Amino acid sequence: MLVRTQAVPEHVIVDPVRHMPRLWSTAWSLGLTSSSQATSTRKLYLQHLDSFYRYCDERFGADAFDEGMSTRDAEGVMLMVESFYLTTTSDPAYNTTDVQRWGVVRAFVQSLAKRLAPSNPEWAAAASMLAAMGRMRAPRLGGFRFIRALPKTTLLDLLEVAHPSSPRNPFKGYQTRVRNWLIVNLMLLAGLRRGEALLLACDSLKEDVDPESGEVVRWLDITTVFENDPRSTTPRIKTLESHRQIPVSEDLALLYQHFAAEHRPTDAGHGFLLTTKAGAPLSAEALSKVFRKLTDALAPEAIQSLFDRSGGKTNISPHDLRHTCATARYTMFMELNPDRELAIQRMRAFFGWSARSAMPEHYARAAIQDDLMQAWNTLFAEKTSLMRGISA
């Protein structure tokens, strides 16, 4: 059972009888607390470990795992881990939550084994065995599984509605339309999280000349640049790995510069790029409302396509564009170089995922349908720039 401590660590797993903290998971969570993991992520990890602990209690006796670790019983601990793995994978109905749970359990036990490995060959063997076991395969439930990437009909209609010069754009002010068009493109082309977009500064866009090719290269610095943030819901960078630099196209850079120079209020009194019409930093809630209003303006067939392909979803969220970007970027990286591991590493760097995150594999396993890629390629192959209509 997971309980909140209102201390450090903020959550601990307790046994169901005495309600005493589980020793080794608590020690492990202290290490997570000192890292850059988000609170919600740490809580999810501990929920997965709680399932593993309860399995060990039921199968091997109360406190079996902690006792095995405390007595340095490598063989007994590995028996529990292997039994948990086999029980999970033998169920034909296992799902993606089971896949994620195994990944957390494997990382947890492997970290403990590695600490004991230098002084004990049995633990060194256990660490090697866990590495060899690898990740659990995601379940294939028949056919293509849509993973929140927007289908072609929905994506293209969203781009038409959100364009500043579109008669279907639901926003009245042209300044607001340009800002929203920039937001859509930042999330779709750069794969930004909502909080990352809200933390962008006017000077987050950088450029330099490649000394070898002589070409201008442009990128976004994704990081926290201001300490004082007046917003009630303060956006944050999710993890240490999320502080990164993202390459951007010339068109996106021009759109960014155009908004900052021509449409952002000059008397805002702060350096955040995205603002309200009055000049205050844009809030997370306001950004979500932008997407709800854009969704309401979509054609019925675009909404129906989203509903059919997502299992009942009827509203586009900012994160849907990040998912769409990730799904398409993986295929692009593979086209550049068919080395899957290299593509995975590029995904981690581009989207700000940690070395332990299963998200790159999540998208690598997802089948990418032709219509999504055609929509993406159409977007990149436009002969007219993203700036078309901005100054009209």
URNORMO-V115657 format. One record per pair of residues at least 4 apart in sequence whose C-alpha atoms are under 7 Angstrom apart, sorted by the first residue. I is the first residue (numbers start at 1). J is the second residue. Records with the same first field share a line. If there is no record, write none. Layout:
I=J ; J
This chain:
1=13 ; 14 ; 15 ; 16 ; 50
2=11 ; 12 ; 13 ; 14 ; 47
3=11 ; 12 ; 13
4=10 ; 11 ; 12
5=10 ; 11
6=10
9=29 ; 30 ; 33
11=43
12=21 ; 26
13=21 ; 22 ; 46 ; 50
14=19 ; 20 ; 21 ; 22
15=19 ; 20 ; 21 ; 22
21=26
22=26
23=27 ; 66
24=28 ; 66
25=29
26=30
27=31
28=32
29=33
30=34
31=35
32=37 ; 42
36=239 ; 240
37=41 ; 42 ; 239
38=42 ; 238 ; 239
39=43
40=44
41=45
42=46
43=47
44=48
45=49 ; 104
46=50
47=51
48=52 ; 101 ; 104
49=53 ; 105
50=54
51=55
52=56
53=57 ; 65
54=58
55=59
56=60 ; 61 ; 64 ; 65 ; 80
57=61 ; 62 ; 63 ; 64
60=64
63=67
64=68
65=69 ; 77
66=70
67=71
68=72 ; 73 ; 76 ; 77
69=73 ; 77
73=77
74=78 ; 122 ; 123 ; 126
75=79
76=80
77=81
78=82 ; 126
79=83
80=84
81=85
82=86
83=87
84=88
85=89
86=90
87=91
88=94
89=94
94=98 ; 139
95=99 ; 139
96=100 ; 138 ; 139
97=101
98=102
99=103 ; 136 ; 137 ; 138
100=104
101=105
102=106 ; 136
103=107 ; 135
104=108
105=109
106=110 ; 130
107=111
108=112
109=113
110=114 ; 127 ; 130
111=115
112=116
113=117 ; 123 ; 124 ; 126 ; 127
114=124 ; 127
116=120 ; 123
117=121 ; 123 ; 124
120=124
121=125
122=126
123=127
124=128
125=129
126=130
127=131
128=132
129=133
130=134
144=367
146=309 ; 310
148=310 ; 320 ; 323
149=320 ; 323 ; 324 ; 327
150=154 ; 155 ; 306 ; 320 ; 324
151=155 ; 305 ; 306 ; 372
152=156 ; 371 ; 372 ; 375
153=157 ; 302 ; 305
154=158 ; 302 ; 303 ; 305 ; 306
155=159
156=160 ; 375
157=161 ; 298 ; 302
158=162 ; 298
159=163
160=166
161=166 ; 168 ; 169 ; 294 ; 297 ; 298
162=169 ; 181 ; 294
163=169 ; 181
164=169 ; 174 ; 177 ; 178 ; 181 ; 390
165=389
168=297
170=293 ; 294 ; 297
171=176 ; 177
173=177
174=178
175=179 ; 263
176=180 ; 277
177=181
178=182 ; 259
179=183 ; 259
180=184
181=185
182=186 ; 255 ; 256
183=187
184=188
185=189
186=190 ; 191 ; 192
187=191 ; 192 ; 321 ; 322
188=321 ; 322 ; 324 ; 325
189=325
190=246 ; 248
191=321 ; 322 ; 325 ; 326 ; 351
192=196 ; 197 ; 322
193=197 ; 319 ; 322
194=198 ; 318 ; 319
195=199 ; 235 ; 236 ; 237
196=200 ; 222 ; 237
198=235 ; 274 ; 282
199=224 ; 235 ; 272
200=204 ; 272 ; 273
201=271 ; 272 ; 273
202=260 ; 271 ; 272 ; 273
204=220 ; 221
205=219 ; 220 ; 221
206=218 ; 219 ; 220
207=216 ; 217 ; 218 ; 219
208=216 ; 217 ; 218
209=214 ; 215 ; 216 ; 217
210=214 ; 215 ; 216 ; 217
218=247 ; 248 ; 249
219=245 ; 246 ; 247 ; 248
220=245 ; 246 ; 247
221=244 ; 245 ; 246
222=243 ; 244 ; 245
223=237 ; 243 ; 244
224=237
229=234
231=283
237=242 ; 243
238=242
241=352 ; 353 ; 354
242=352 ; 353
243=352
244=352
246=350
248=252 ; 253
249=253
250=254
251=255 ; 385 ; 386
252=256
253=257
254=258
255=259 ; 387
256=260
257=261
258=262
259=263 ; 264
260=264 ; 273
265=279
267=279
268=279 ; 280
272=281
274=281 ; 282
275=279 ; 280 ; 281 ; 282
276=280 ; 281 ; 282
282=286 ; 287
283=287
284=288
285=289
286=290
287=291
288=292 ; 317 ; 318
289=293
290=294
291=295 ; 316 ; 317 ; 318
292=296 ; 315 ; 316
293=297
294=298
295=315 ; 316
298=302 ; 303
299=303
300=304
301=305
302=306
303=307 ; 314
304=308
305=309
306=310 ; 313 ; 314
307=311 ; 312 ; 313 ; 314
308=312
316=320
319=323
320=324
321=325
322=326
323=327
324=328
325=329
326=330 ; 363
327=363 ; 368
328=332 ; 373
329=333
330=334 ; 343 ; 347 ; 364
331=335
332=336
333=337 ; 343
334=338 ; 339 ; 340 ; 343
339=343
340=344
341=345
342=346
343=347
344=348 ; 360
345=349
346=350
347=351 ; 360
348=352 ; 353 ; 354 ; 360
349=353
353=357
358=362
359=363
360=364
361=365
362=366
369=373
370=374
371=375
372=376
373=377
374=378
375=379
376=380
377=381
378=382
384=388
